[in-house]
Amino acid sequence: MKGVPSYAGCVNMCDIKADDDAAVVKILRYQGAIPFVKSNMPQIFWNECENHMWGIAQNPWCPTRSPGGSSGGEGGLICSRSSPIGVGTDVGGSLRYPA
């Protein structure tokens, strides 16, 4: 999202702000969506959604369980009904693990 840090879970990128919206954000805005939050993700491909800035994302229904891999923060937001829609990726199973 333009003007918002896109750190990909890396501490050394936490002050770098996006110069423009990603294509998916532009499409969502065009359709009337209002982006209001970015979710947690790990620094590397991992079965858990954890990084050194925000810690570990938890499953809102059972905090002792994980909401999944790199899109786990998004999964937790959707599961807790904190957001009506989310955007995730699935390179290493981050959408499949929570499912």
Legacy VTK file of the C-alpha trace (Angstrom):
# vtk DataFile Version 3.0
C-alpha trace
ASCII
DATASET POLYDATA
POINTS 99 float
0.000 0.000 0.000
1.392 3.390 -1.002
3.040 5.210 1.889
2.935 2.165 4.167
5.988 0.060 5.080
6.158 -3.266 3.258
8.832 -4.970 5.305
8.186 -8.632 4.434
8.938 -9.552 8.046
12.477 -8.093 7.888
13.508 -5.661 10.629
15.940 -3.844 8.324
13.063 -2.943 5.969
10.648 -1.557 8.591
11.229 2.094 7.593
10.933 1.591 3.823
7.567 2.805 2.557
5.968 1.678 -0.696
6.098 4.239 -3.514
2.886 2.974 -5.083
0.027 0.564 -4.486
0.508 -3.010 -5.668
-1.699 -4.064 -8.590
-4.004 -6.070 -6.316
-4.463 -3.048 -4.015
-5.260 -0.811 -7.003
-7.890 -3.291 -8.188
-9.425 -3.592 -4.725
-9.535 0.204 -4.297
-11.139 0.549 -7.732
-13.827 -1.904 -6.622
-14.505 0.199 -3.512
-12.411 -1.610 -0.912
-10.764 0.429 1.827
-7.444 -1.123 2.910
-7.133 -0.563 6.646
-4.619 -3.043 8.022
-1.612 -5.121 7.045
-1.109 -8.469 8.711
1.829 -10.343 10.174
4.138 -12.554 8.133
7.428 -14.364 8.718
10.793 -13.173 7.473
11.355 -16.378 5.521
9.255 -19.256 4.233
8.102 -20.884 7.431
5.235 -23.006 8.736
4.651 -20.427 11.478
3.794 -16.766 11.041
6.480 -15.135 13.184
9.003 -12.304 12.846
11.276 -10.250 15.131
9.099 -7.122 14.993
5.616 -8.366 15.793
6.189 -11.824 17.231
3.997 -14.787 16.330
0.489 -14.622 14.923
-1.933 -16.734 16.908
-5.054 -18.601 15.974
-7.894 -16.487 17.431
-9.957 -19.582 18.251
-7.106 -21.434 19.970
-3.987 -19.368 20.827
-1.877 -22.499 21.272
-2.316 -23.296 17.564
-0.888 -21.541 14.533
-2.936 -19.797 11.846
-0.417 -21.065 9.289
2.618 -19.927 7.353
3.427 -16.666 5.608
-0.220 -15.648 5.215
-1.054 -16.680 8.778
-1.593 -13.119 9.994
-4.176 -12.663 7.266
-5.766 -15.998 8.150
-6.063 -14.911 11.779
-7.725 -11.632 10.793
-10.249 -13.360 8.561
-10.936 -16.103 11.101
-11.591 -13.566 13.868
-13.876 -11.587 11.530
-11.629 -8.541 11.897
-11.690 -8.088 8.129
-14.241 -9.175 5.507
-11.597 -9.986 2.868
-7.887 -10.608 2.745
-5.048 -11.074 0.300
-2.513 -13.834 0.770
0.056 -15.768 -1.198
0.831 -19.449 -1.420
4.376 -20.221 -2.440
5.180 -22.746 0.272
1.698 -23.631 1.526
0.790 -20.568 3.556
-2.823 -20.676 2.407
-3.025 -24.457 2.379
-1.622 -25.051 5.895
-4.390 -23.174 7.714
-7.016 -24.746 5.458
LINES 1 100
99 0 1 2 3 4 5 6 7 8 9 10 11 12 13 14 15 16 17 18 19 20 21 22 23 24 25 26 27 28 29 30 31 32 33 34 35 36 37 38 39 40 41 42 43 44 45 46 47 48 49 50 51 52 53 54 55 56 57 58 59 60 61 62 63 64 65 66 67 68 69 70 71 72 73 74 75 76 77 78 79 80 81 82 83 84 85 86 87 88 89 90 91 92 93 94 95 96 97 98
